[in-house]
Amino acid sequence: MRIFKYLAFAFIGLSTLLAGGVWYAQSHASDWAKKYTQEFGQSIGYVIDFNELKVGIRKPGIALSELKIMEIANQHQLIQVKDFQVTASWGGLLQKKITIDSVQIDQAHIWAEKYPDNWNWLKFIAAVQKKFPPDSNKKPGPQKQFLIKDLQFKDGSIKIDEPAIQFKTELKPLQFDLKNTTNLTSKGGVGGLETKYGIDLGQVSIPIPKKNQQLVIGHVLLGGDLLLDNNQDMVLVAKAKIDQGVIDTTTQIFKTQNKIESEIQLSDVSLVPFIDFLTPKVSRTEKSGNASGQFKLVLQNKKIVLDGDVEVDRLNISPFMSLAPTNNTINAKSGDAKGAFKIHYDPENTKVEGDIKLSQLAIYEPDKTSELLAWKSANVNKFYFEENPRSRKLRVEDVKIDGLKGRFVIYGDKSSNFRRMFQPSTDESKRIEEERKNAPLNPQPPAQTNSSSQTKGEGIQKSALPSHLRLVANPVRERSNQVKESDEDLEKSPATKNTSGKKPMNFNMKSIQIQNGNI
């Protein structure tokens, strides 16, 4: 009995000592960890600090608040986290596969900044690895298995800055949720990563490098599966919801072939962000258009090959009038387009073929009252465009226009309303300037002929009509007098030479049909 009494006292004392040690260690864990992380950060050139660390013993877990990492040399931050919590169970930690119940990261703000030589995070990782170099004499042991049942990232943001190409953007409020993240593959091996994910990127805007413009995509949601096996090819299944449109993709990364293949399915994806980028001066509310279809994209040896079929519907073409190279902006009060296309692109060749239908178009001059051109419908059937280093060509089977209306005005100086809309070319401007300089100060009136009718006819011809519509009384004789001069002008004209270095367009339209027209 006395022995049992001594054992009981010893057990109580040991338990008290152990409990006291655990309590002391738990109460001072925050101070010890803070001192160690600060010293370690200083040794590698970074400030690593936090406000408070809590360690759970009865229910295993870690809670960290106000964590920050900052580079000392330039005072640039890498990360700032308000709250970080990890919870588990002793049963999950003591098994062969380590199981974490949940990881919660609240209000984490991450900065990804490119220095002239490297990204800030790659530089930080290299500094940590340098502090703990691997032991070349130690054989690597078996890789531990792990499972994280739930990982949540709430109300965070990521800022990306690449000064070399003037790319700067921010994703916020960023939220994502990973379910059943593990390095145990579906085939039972260890290595790689498998997870189901859902990501809310918020309102996404992509800055265009070297241009002061943003491609405003809209609200983007992502979800799908990630299958990464160290011994096999990587597969990424993703569904993106952009406003009301959906993009489904299955991407496979081939490890041994240096190749990426992606199957892409579009369903009612809005074209407004791209139209808005092309026509920034037009209100976004005036733009519409959707695209549906499927594509296959192959990236191999830094070369992209794209093949696909796409249908475009409800495309308002009025905003594109702002792109016309006119002196003043022309207006379109209506106009709707749709079409179906086959597309092929590779570094050596671009092909687009299909059909286009333009309905209820009305184009007005800058005064917004004079109707310049309009039609009820215009169908472009079986067009084929191809461009490669050797040639550029456009083939159109036929164009059918119904209800065409147009207004063509010829002014007294031989110009027309169409011609006045466009800025003259450089060559034409030079020619006009030369004619102005060489014009006589007191021009003589044209010689009178014996025939009053001929005089009136030539007066009408030369004053009212432009030169290319001039009526000729004796075309055979006049052509014989002008042919030599015209041929010489063609040979000397800069417009006949390919001064731009761009290959001319080879164009062929088989037929044009116009019905119910009014010019």
ZAZADREN-926314 format. One record per residue (C-alpha): x, y, z. Coordinates in steps of 0.2 Angstrom, whole numbers, plus 2048, in hexadecimal, padded with zeros to 3 digits. Layout:
N
{c1 X	c2 Y	c3 Z}
...
END
This chain:
519
{c1 800	c2 800	c3 800}
{c1 80E	c2 80C	c3 804}
{c1 816	c2 809	c3 7F3}
{c1 805	c2 80D	c3 7EA}
{c1 804	c2 81D	c3 7F5}
{c1 816	c2 822	c3 7EF}
{c1 811	c2 81E	c3 7DD}
{c1 801	c2 828	c3 7DE}
{c1 80B	c2 837	c3 7E5}
{c1 818	c2 835	c3 7D8}
{c1 80A	c2 834	c3 7CA}
{c1 801	c2 844	c3 7D1}
{c1 812	c2 84D	c3 7D2}
{c1 817	c2 848	c3 7C1}
{c1 806	c2 84D	c3 7BA}
{c1 806	c2 85E	c3 7C3}
{c1 818	c2 861	c3 7BC}
{c1 813	c2 85C	c3 7AA}
{c1 803	c2 866	c3 7AB}
{c1 80D	c2 875	c3 7B2}
{c1 81A	c2 873	c3 7A4}
{c1 80D	c2 872	c3 797}
{c1 804	c2 881	c3 79E}
{c1 814	c2 88B	c3 79F}
{c1 81A	c2 885	c3 78D}
{c1 808	c2 88A	c3 786}
{c1 808	c2 89B	c3 78F}
{c1 81A	c2 89F	c3 789}
{c1 818	c2 897	c3 778}
{c1 813	c2 8A8	c3 770}
{c1 823	c2 8B1	c3 777}
{c1 82F	c2 8A3	c3 772}
{c1 828	c2 8A1	c3 760}
{c1 828	c2 8B4	c3 75E}
{c1 83A	c2 8B6	c3 764}
{c1 83F	c2 8A8	c3 758}
{c1 836	c2 8AE	c3 749}
{c1 83D	c2 8BF	c3 74B}
{c1 84F	c2 8B9	c3 74D}
{c1 84D	c2 8AD	c3 73E}
{c1 845	c2 8BB	c3 733}
{c1 853	c2 8C7	c3 737}
{c1 860	c2 8BA	c3 733}
{c1 859	c2 8B8	c3 721}
{c1 855	c2 8CB	c3 71E}
{c1 843	c2 8CB	c3 722}
{c1 837	c2 8D1	c3 730}
{c1 82C	c2 8C2	c3 735}
{c1 820	c2 8C7	c3 743}
{c1 80F	c2 8C3	c3 74B}
{c1 805	c2 8C9	c3 759}
{c1 7FF	c2 8BA	c3 762}
{c1 801	c2 8A7	c3 761}
{c1 7F6	c2 89A	c3 769}
{c1 7F9	c2 888	c3 76A}
{c1 7EB	c2 87B	c3 76E}
{c1 7F0	c2 86C	c3 778}
{c1 7DF	c2 863	c3 77D}
{c1 7D9	c2 867	c3 76B}
{c1 7E8	c2 868	c3 760}
{c1 7E9	c2 879	c3 757}
{c1 7F3	c2 889	c3 753}
{c1 7EC	c2 89B	c3 752}
{c1 7F6	c2 8A9	c3 74C}
{c1 7F1	c2 8BB	c3 74A}
{c1 7F9	c2 8CA	c3 741}
{c1 806	c2 8C1	c3 738}
{c1 811	c2 8CB	c3 72C}
{c1 821	c2 8C8	c3 722}
{c1 82A	c2 8D7	c3 71B}
{c1 83B	c2 8D8	c3 712}
{c1 847	c2 8E3	c3 71C}
{c1 851	c2 8EA	c3 70D}
{c1 843	c2 8F3	c3 704}
{c1 835	c2 8F2	c3 712}
{c1 829	c2 8E9	c3 705}
{c1 81C	c2 8DE	c3 70D}
{c1 81A	c2 8CC	c3 707}
{c1 80B	c2 8C7	c3 712}
{c1 7FF	c2 8CD	c3 71F}
{c1 7F3	c2 8C2	c3 728}
{c1 7E6	c2 8C7	c3 735}
{c1 7E2	c2 8B5	c3 73B}
{c1 7E9	c2 8A4	c3 737}
{c1 7E2	c2 894	c3 740}
{c1 7E5	c2 882	c3 73E}
{c1 7DB	c2 874	c3 747}
{c1 7DD	c2 862	c3 748}
{c1 7DA	c2 853	c3 754}
{c1 7E7	c2 847	c3 75C}
{c1 7E0	c2 838	c3 753}
{c1 7E3	c2 841	c3 742}
{c1 7F5	c2 846	c3 747}
{c1 7FA	c2 835	c3 74E}
{c1 7F5	c2 82B	c3 73F}
{c1 800	c2 827	c3 730}
{c1 7F7	c2 834	c3 726}
{c1 7F7	c2 845	c3 72E}
{c1 7E6	c2 84C	c3 72E}
{c1 7E2	c2 85F	c3 731}
{c1 7D0	c2 863	c3 734}
{c1 7D0	c2 875	c3 72E}
{c1 7DB	c2 883	c3 729}
{c1 7D4	c2 895	c3 72A}
{c1 7DD	c2 8A4	c3 723}
{c1 7D4	c2 8B5	c3 726}
{c1 7D8	c2 8C5	c3 71D}
{c1 7E8	c2 8C0	c3 716}
{c1 7F0	c2 8CD	c3 70A}
{c1 7FE	c2 8C7	c3 6FF}
{c1 80A	c2 8D1	c3 6F4}
{c1 812	c2 8C9	c3 6E5}
{c1 81F	c2 8D5	c3 6DE}
{c1 82C	c2 8D2	c3 6D1}
{c1 83E	c2 8D8	c3 6D4}
{c1 84A	c2 8DB	c3 6C5}
{c1 851	c2 8C9	c3 6C9}
{c1 843	c2 8BF	c3 6D2}
{c1 832	c2 8BF	c3 6DA}
{c1 831	c2 8C4	c3 6EC}
{c1 82A	c2 8B4	c3 6F2}
{c1 837	c2 8A9	c3 6E9}
{c1 845	c2 8B4	c3 6F0}
{c1 83D	c2 8B1	c3 702}
{c1 83C	c2 89E	c3 6FF}
{c1 84E	c2 89E	c3 6F9}
{c1 854	c2 8A7	c3 709}
{c1 84B	c2 89A	c3 714}
{c1 852	c2 88C	c3 70A}
{c1 864	c2 893	c3 70C}
{c1 861	c2 893	c3 71F}
{c1 85D	c2 881	c3 71F}
{c1 867	c2 878	c3 712}
{c1 863	c2 866	c3 70F}
{c1 86F	c2 858	c3 716}
{c1 876	c2 84F	c3 708}
{c1 87B	c2 841	c3 713}
{c1 86A	c2 83E	c3 719}
{c1 85F	c2 832	c3 70F}
{c1 84D	c2 839	c3 70C}
{c1 840	c2 830	c3 716}
{c1 82E	c2 82B	c3 710}
{c1 823	c2 83A	c3 70C}
{c1 816	c2 83D	c3 719}
{c1 804	c2 83C	c3 714}
{c1 7F8	c2 84A	c3 718}
{c1 7E6	c2 84F	c3 716}
{c1 7DF	c2 861	c3 719}
{c1 7CC	c2 85F	c3 71A}
{c1 7C8	c2 871	c3 718}
{c1 7D2	c2 880	c3 714}
{c1 7CA	c2 891	c3 713}
{c1 7D1	c2 8A2	c3 70E}
{c1 7C6	c2 8B1	c3 712}
{c1 7C5	c2 8C3	c3 70D}
{c1 7D7	c2 8C3	c3 707}
{c1 7E0	c2 8CB	c3 6F8}
{c1 7EF	c2 8C9	c3 6EC}
{c1 7F8	c2 8D7	c3 6E5}
{c1 803	c2 8D3	c3 6D5}
{c1 810	c2 8DF	c3 6CF}
{c1 81C	c2 8DC	c3 6C0}
{c1 824	c2 8ED	c3 6BC}
{c1 82E	c2 8E7	c3 6AD}
{c1 81E	c2 8E4	c3 6A3}
{c1 814	c2 8F1	c3 6AD}
{c1 808	c2 8E4	c3 6B3}
{c1 7FF	c2 8E8	c3 6C4}
{c1 7EF	c2 8E1	c3 6CA}
{c1 7E6	c2 8DC	c3 6DA}
{c1 7DA	c2 8CE	c3 6DE}
{c1 7CE	c2 8D2	c3 6EB}
{c1 7C3	c2 8CE	c3 6F5}
{c1 7CC	c2 8BD	c3 6F2}
{c1 7C4	c2 8AD	c3 6FA}
{c1 7C7	c2 89B	c3 6F7}
{c1 7C2	c2 88A	c3 6FF}
{c1 7CC	c2 87A	c3 6FD}
{c1 7C4	c2 869	c3 701}
{c1 7CD	c2 859	c3 705}
{c1 7DF	c2 85F	c3 700}
{c1 7EB	c2 850	c3 700}
{c1 7FB	c2 84A	c3 6F9}
{c1 7F4	c2 838	c3 6F9}
{c1 7EF	c2 835	c3 6E7}
{c1 7DF	c2 82C	c3 6E1}
{c1 7EA	c2 81D	c3 6DD}
{c1 7F1	c2 81C	c3 6EE}
{c1 802	c2 823	c3 6EC}
{c1 80A	c2 832	c3 6F5}
{c1 810	c2 841	c3 6EB}
{c1 807	c2 84F	c3 6E2}
{c1 7F7	c2 858	c3 6E7}
{c1 7E5	c2 855	c3 6E6}
{c1 7D7	c2 861	c3 6EB}
{c1 7C6	c2 868	c3 6E7}
{c1 7C6	c2 87A	c3 6E7}
{c1 7BA	c2 889	c3 6E6}
{c1 7C1	c2 89B	c3 6E3}
{c1 7B8	c2 8AC	c3 6E3}
{c1 7C4	c2 8B8	c3 6DB}
{c1 7B8	c2 8C7	c3 6DC}
{c1 7B7	c2 8D4	c3 6CF}
{c1 7C6	c2 8D0	c3 6C4}
{c1 7CF	c2 8DE	c3 6B9}
{c1 7DE	c2 8D9	c3 6AF}
{c1 7EA	c2 8E8	c3 6AB}
{c1 7F2	c2 8E7	c3 699}
{c1 805	c2 8E9	c3 69A}
{c1 80C	c2 8F9	c3 693}
{c1 7FA	c2 900	c3 690}
{c1 7F0	c2 90B	c3 69C}
{c1 7E1	c2 900	c3 69B}
{c1 7D8	c2 8F2	c3 6A5}
{c1 7CF	c2 8E3	c3 69E}
{c1 7C0	c2 8E2	c3 6AA}
{c1 7BB	c2 8D0	c3 6AB}
{c1 7AD	c2 8D1	c3 6B8}
{c1 7A9	c2 8C6	c3 6C7}
{c1 7B3	c2 8B5	c3 6C5}
{c1 7AF	c2 8A5	c3 6CF}
{c1 7BA	c2 895	c3 6CD}
{c1 7B7	c2 883	c3 6D2}
{c1 7BD	c2 872	c3 6CD}
{c1 7CA	c2 864	c3 6D1}
{c1 7DD	c2 865	c3 6D1}
{c1 7E6	c2 854	c3 6CE}
{c1 7F9	c2 855	c3 6D0}
{c1 803	c2 845	c3 6D0}
{c1 816	c2 846	c3 6D0}
{c1 816	c2 836	c3 6C6}
{c1 809	c2 83B	c3 6B9}
{c1 803	c2 849	c3 6AF}
{c1 7FA	c2 858	c3 6B8}
{c1 7E7	c2 85A	c3 6B5}
{c1 7DD	c2 86A	c3 6BA}
{c1 7CB	c2 86A	c3 6B8}
{c1 7C3	c2 87B	c3 6BA}
{c1 7B2	c2 884	c3 6B8}
{c1 7B2	c2 897	c3 6B7}
{c1 7A3	c2 8A1	c3 6B9}
{c1 7A5	c2 8B3	c3 6B3}
{c1 795	c2 8BC	c3 6B6}
{c1 788	c2 8B2	c3 6AD}
{c1 794	c2 8A8	c3 6A2}
{c1 79D	c2 898	c3 6A5}
{c1 7AE	c2 891	c3 69F}
{c1 7B2	c2 87F	c3 6A2}
{c1 7C4	c2 879	c3 69F}
{c1 7CD	c2 869	c3 6A1}
{c1 7E0	c2 86C	c3 6A0}
{c1 7ED	c2 85F	c3 6A0}
{c1 800	c2 863	c3 6A2}
{c1 80B	c2 855	c3 69B}
{c1 81B	c2 853	c3 6A5}
{c1 826	c2 84A	c3 698}
{c1 820	c2 853	c3 688}
{c1 821	c2 865	c3 68E}
{c1 80F	c2 868	c3 688}
{c1 7FF	c2 86F	c3 68F}
{c1 7EE	c2 86A	c3 688}
{c1 7DE	c2 873	c3 68C}
{c1 7CC	c2 86F	c3 687}
{c1 7C1	c2 87F	c3 689}
{c1 7AE	c2 880	c3 689}
{c1 7A6	c2 891	c3 688}
{c1 793	c2 894	c3 68D}
{c1 78C	c2 8A6	c3 68B}
{c1 79C	c2 8AE	c3 68F}
{c1 79A	c2 8C1	c3 68E}
{c1 7A5	c2 8CA	c3 681}
{c1 7A2	c2 8DB	c3 689}
{c1 7B3	c2 8DC	c3 693}
{c1 7BC	c2 8DA	c3 682}
{c1 7B1	c2 8E6	c3 679}
{c1 7B3	c2 8F2	c3 687}
{c1 7C5	c2 8F1	c3 686}
{c1 7C5	c2 8F4	c3 673}
{c1 7B9	c2 902	c3 674}
{c1 7BC	c2 90B	c3 685}
{c1 7B4	c2 91C	c3 67F}
{c1 7A3	c2 913	c3 67E}
{c1 798	c2 910	c3 68D}
{c1 798	c2 8FE	c3 693}
{c1 785	c2 8FE	c3 694}
{c1 784	c2 8FF	c3 681}
{c1 78E	c2 8EF	c3 67F}
{c1 788	c2 8DD	c3 67D}
{c1 78D	c2 8CC	c3 676}
{c1 78F	c2 8BA	c3 67C}
{c1 79A	c2 8AC	c3 676}
{c1 798	c2 899	c3 677}
{c1 7A3	c2 88B	c3 670}
{c1 7B1	c2 880	c3 673}
{c1 7C4	c2 881	c3 670}
{c1 7D3	c2 876	c3 672}
{c1 7E4	c2 87F	c3 677}
{c1 7F5	c2 877	c3 676}
{c1 804	c2 87F	c3 67C}
{c1 814	c2 876	c3 678}
{c1 826	c2 87D	c3 677}
{c1 820	c2 88E	c3 67A}
{c1 814	c2 88D	c3 66A}
{c1 801	c2 88F	c3 66B}
{c1 7F5	c2 886	c3 660}
{c1 7E3	c2 88A	c3 662}
{c1 7D4	c2 882	c3 659}
{c1 7C2	c2 885	c3 65D}
{c1 7B0	c2 888	c3 658}
{c1 7A7	c2 897	c3 65F}
{c1 796	c2 89F	c3 65D}
{c1 793	c2 8B2	c3 660}
{c1 782	c2 8B8	c3 664}
{c1 779	c2 8C9	c3 669}
{c1 789	c2 8D3	c3 664}
{c1 785	c2 8E5	c3 664}
{c1 790	c2 8ED	c3 656}
{c1 78C	c2 8FF	c3 65A}
{c1 79B	c2 901	c3 666}
{c1 7A7	c2 8FC	c3 658}
{c1 7A2	c2 90B	c3 64E}
{c1 7AE	c2 915	c3 65A}
{c1 7BD	c2 90B	c3 652}
{c1 7B9	c2 912	c3 640}
{c1 7C8	c2 91D	c3 63B}
{c1 7BD	c2 92C	c3 637}
{c1 7C0	c2 93E	c3 63A}
{c1 7B1	c2 93F	c3 646}
{c1 7A8	c2 930	c3 64F}
{c1 79A	c2 928	c3 645}
{c1 78B	c2 921	c3 64E}
{c1 781	c2 911	c3 64D}
{c1 770	c2 911	c3 655}
{c1 76D	c2 8FF	c3 653}
{c1 775	c2 8EF	c3 64D}
{c1 776	c2 8DD	c3 652}
{c1 783	c2 8D0	c3 64D}
{c1 784	c2 8BD	c3 64F}
{c1 78F	c2 8B0	c3 646}
{c1 797	c2 89F	c3 647}
{c1 7AA	c2 89D	c3 644}
{c1 7B7	c2 890	c3 643}
{c1 7C8	c2 896	c3 64A}
{c1 7DA	c2 890	c3 648}
{c1 7E9	c2 898	c3 64E}
{c1 7FC	c2 893	c3 64F}
{c1 80C	c2 89D	c3 64D}
{c1 80C	c2 89B	c3 63A}
{c1 7FA	c2 89C	c3 636}
{c1 7E9	c2 8A4	c3 63B}
{c1 7D9	c2 89E	c3 633}
{c1 7C7	c2 8A4	c3 637}
{c1 7B8	c2 89E	c3 62D}
{c1 7A5	c2 89F	c3 62F}
{c1 795	c2 8A9	c3 62D}
{c1 790	c2 8BA	c3 633}
{c1 77F	c2 8C2	c3 634}
{c1 77D	c2 8D5	c3 638}
{c1 76B	c2 8DB	c3 63B}
{c1 762	c2 8EC	c3 63C}
{c1 772	c2 8F7	c3 63A}
{c1 770	c2 90A	c3 639}
{c1 780	c2 915	c3 637}
{c1 77F	c2 927	c3 639}
{c1 78B	c2 936	c3 635}
{c1 791	c2 940	c3 644}
{c1 782	c2 94B	c3 644}
{c1 778	c2 93B	c3 649}
{c1 76A	c2 940	c3 63D}
{c1 770	c2 93C	c3 62C}
{c1 76F	c2 929	c3 629}
{c1 77F	c2 924	c3 620}
{c1 77C	c2 911	c3 61E}
{c1 76F	c2 905	c3 624}
{c1 768	c2 8F4	c3 620}
{c1 75B	c2 8E8	c3 627}
{c1 767	c2 8D9	c3 626}
{c1 778	c2 8D5	c3 61E}
{c1 77E	c2 8C3	c3 61D}
{c1 790	c2 8BF	c3 61A}
{c1 790	c2 8AC	c3 615}
{c1 79F	c2 8A1	c3 616}
{c1 7AD	c2 8AD	c3 618}
{c1 7BF	c2 8A6	c3 61A}
{c1 7CE	c2 8B0	c3 621}
{c1 7E0	c2 8AA	c3 621}
{c1 7F0	c2 8B3	c3 626}
{c1 801	c2 8AC	c3 626}
{c1 813	c2 8B2	c3 623}
{c1 810	c2 8AF	c3 610}
{c1 7FF	c2 8B7	c3 60D}
{c1 7EF	c2 8BE	c3 613}
{c1 7DF	c2 8BA	c3 60B}
{c1 7CC	c2 8BC	c3 60D}
{c1 7BF	c2 8B2	c3 604}
{c1 7AC	c2 8B5	c3 605}
{c1 7A0	c2 8AA	c3 5FC}
{c1 792	c2 8B7	c3 5FC}
{c1 78B	c2 8C6	c3 604}
{c1 778	c2 8C9	c3 605}
{c1 771	c2 8DA	c3 60A}
{c1 75E	c2 8DD	c3 60D}
{c1 757	c2 8EF	c3 60F}
{c1 767	c2 8F8	c3 60B}
{c1 765	c2 90B	c3 60E}
{c1 773	c2 918	c3 60A}
{c1 776	c2 92A	c3 608}
{c1 784	c2 930	c3 5FD}
{c1 787	c2 943	c3 5FB}
{c1 793	c2 94B	c3 5EE}
{c1 798	c2 95D	c3 5F2}
{c1 79E	c2 96B	c3 5E7}
{c1 7B0	c2 968	c3 5EA}
{c1 7AE	c2 956	c3 5E4}
{c1 7AF	c2 94E	c3 5F5}
{c1 7A2	c2 943	c3 5FC}
{c1 79B	c2 940	c3 60E}
{c1 7A4	c2 92F	c3 60E}
{c1 7B4	c2 937	c3 609}
{c1 7B3	c2 945	c3 616}
{c1 7B1	c2 939	c3 624}
{c1 7C2	c2 932	c3 622}
{c1 7D3	c2 93B	c3 625}
{c1 7DD	c2 93B	c3 614}
{c1 7EC	c2 930	c3 613}
{c1 7FD	c2 937	c3 614}
{c1 800	c2 936	c3 602}
{c1 7F0	c2 93E	c3 5FE}
{c1 7F3	c2 94C	c3 60A}
{c1 804	c2 94F	c3 602}
{c1 7FC	c2 94F	c3 5F1}
{c1 7EE	c2 95C	c3 5F6}
{c1 7FC	c2 967	c3 5FE}
{c1 806	c2 966	c3 5EE}
{c1 7F7	c2 96B	c3 5E3}
{c1 7F3	c2 97A	c3 5EF}
{c1 805	c2 980	c3 5EE}
{c1 806	c2 97E	c3 5DB}
{c1 7F5	c2 986	c3 5D7}
{c1 7F6	c2 996	c3 5CD}
{c1 7F1	c2 9A6	c3 5D7}
{c1 7E5	c2 9AB	c3 5C9}
{c1 7DE	c2 99C	c3 5C1}
{c1 7D8	c2 99E	c3 5AF}
{c1 7C6	c2 999	c3 5AC}
{c1 7C4	c2 989	c3 5A1}
{c1 7C4	c2 98D	c3 58E}
{c1 7B3	c2 98F	c3 586}
{c1 7AE	c2 983	c3 578}
{c1 7A2	c2 987	c3 569}
{c1 795	c2 97B	c3 571}
{c1 78C	c2 982	c3 57F}
{c1 785	c2 971	c3 583}
{c1 796	c2 96A	c3 584}
{c1 79C	c2 978	c3 590}
{c1 78D	c2 975	c3 59B}
{c1 790	c2 963	c3 59B}
{c1 7A3	c2 964	c3 5A0}
{c1 79F	c2 971	c3 5AD}
{c1 793	c2 965	c3 5B5}
{c1 79F	c2 957	c3 5B3}
{c1 7AE	c2 960	c3 5BB}
{c1 7A6	c2 96A	c3 5C9}
{c1 798	c2 95F	c3 5CF}
{c1 79F	c2 94D	c3 5CE}
{c1 7AF	c2 946	c3 5D6}
{c1 7BD	c2 941	c3 5C9}
{c1 7B9	c2 92E	c3 5CA}
{c1 7A7	c2 931	c3 5C5}
{c1 7AB	c2 93E	c3 5B7}
{c1 7A1	c2 93C	c3 5A7}
{c1 7AB	c2 93C	c3 598}
{c1 7A4	c2 941	c3 587}
{c1 7B2	c2 938	c3 57C}
{c1 7B9	c2 92B	c3 588}
{c1 7C4	c2 922	c3 57B}
{c1 7CD	c2 932	c3 576}
{c1 7CE	c2 938	c3 588}
{c1 7D5	c2 927	c3 58E}
{c1 7E2	c2 927	c3 581}
{c1 7E8	c2 938	c3 586}
{c1 7E9	c2 933	c3 599}
{c1 7EE	c2 921	c3 598}
{c1 801	c2 925	c3 598}
{c1 7FF	c2 931	c3 5A6}
{c1 7F4	c2 925	c3 5B1}
{c1 801	c2 917	c3 5AE}
{c1 80F	c2 922	c3 5B4}
{c1 805	c2 928	c3 5C3}
{c1 802	c2 916	c3 5C8}
{c1 814	c2 911	c3 5C7}
{c1 819	c2 920	c3 5D1}
{c1 80B	c2 920	c3 5DE}
{c1 811	c2 91B	c3 5EF}
{c1 800	c2 913	c3 5F2}
{c1 804	c2 905	c3 5E6}
{c1 814	c2 900	c3 5F0}
{c1 813	c2 8F5	c3 5FF}
{c1 81B	c2 902	c3 60A}
{c1 815	c2 8FB	c3 61A}
{c1 81D	c2 8EB	c3 618}
{c1 80D	c2 8E2	c3 61B}
{c1 807	c2 8D5	c3 60E}
{c1 7F7	c2 8DB	c3 604}
{c1 7E7	c2 8D3	c3 607}
{c1 7E1	c2 8C7	c3 5FA}
{c1 7CE	c2 8C9	c3 5F9}
{c1 7C1	c2 8C0	c3 5F0}
{c1 7AE	c2 8C2	c3 5F1}
{c1 7A4	c2 8B7	c3 5E6}
{c1 793	c2 8C0	c3 5E6}
{c1 78A	c2 8CF	c3 5EE}
{c1 777	c2 8CF	c3 5EE}
{c1 76D	c2 8DF	c3 5F3}
{c1 75B	c2 8DF	c3 5F4}
{c1 74E	c2 8ED	c3 5F9}
{c1 75C	c2 8FA	c3 5F8}
{c1 75A	c2 90D	c3 5F8}
{c1 769	c2 918	c3 5F5}
END
